[in-house]
């Protein structure tokens, strides 16, 4: 990548950073990306996939596999505190996970493909919406337009604070934990605060459930038995002194390495809640959101990424230890060989989702180079 290219791509990253759009709202970001792909001369640009998703196809015109590179469009509902001259111009929202950088790297790959198509098959650049909520990848794959892409292999990455800048970590099997948000709504009966005995408060049940739910999964080694339950929110009644509460909510995040363990944890948590609430005479409703299935790297796709790092002399470490955080990229592995790698943002870099996080521009040529080399090795 020439200095001029890097300067131009960095400017694009900063433009995307200034105008963050959260999950499900990525209209302007998608419009901008789609126009860039058209301007580059992609053979086909598909839009509004699974929401605001975009896919750009670069076709060799020769028989062969379809290989996709996937990145994310969405930002976060978190105020930015970086102080950067290109900081978010949207109050309360920011690209504090690096998706602006991920998009820029995929644009860089698209530029290379525009200049020189693969020797065979098709290369597809996927810009996926709503990764942060876990709804984007399932919706993208469920969209009828996905049949026009149908990749045989998919690569992705995520930058990783705590890992040395520009170094790569590559999981050989399990890559990301499964997780889901469990919302428990307990309903009793309100009463005057002077006569609480005439109502039915969820307070005692909530106090009982909080440590018990947390005790169902206390973390530990990231093996197939790993389970972690994290209480994230609790609400009892309304903020008033005159009413004994009749309503309560508990929000708990369930996390496991495997989908099988998640199913068991869900059953255990639901049984505990139902039994405890029923004994107290409360009605209970349980719903789930932010559902992420486990993400596992396929052997063949992992091999190509590892080889690309070696070709480029990028420091790479293979590991069998997945990341605790979740990713909806695992959805692509249901119909294709898929693998994601972690690209170090720096050992002392602010963490993802921190208000002072900012994607390191120095990673743009590194990530783009790994993607492009893996593409060239699979498609020529």
Helices and strands as residue ranges (DSSP letters): H 3-18, H 27-39, E 44-49, E 53-59, E 66-72, H 99-115, E 122-128, H 136-142, G 144-148, E 153-161, E 168-171, E 174-176, E 178-187, E 191-192, G 193-198, H 203-215, E 218-219, E 227-236, E 243-244, E 247-256, H 259-279, E 283-292, E 295-296, H 299-311, E 316-319, G 328-334, E 337-346, G 361-363, H 364-379
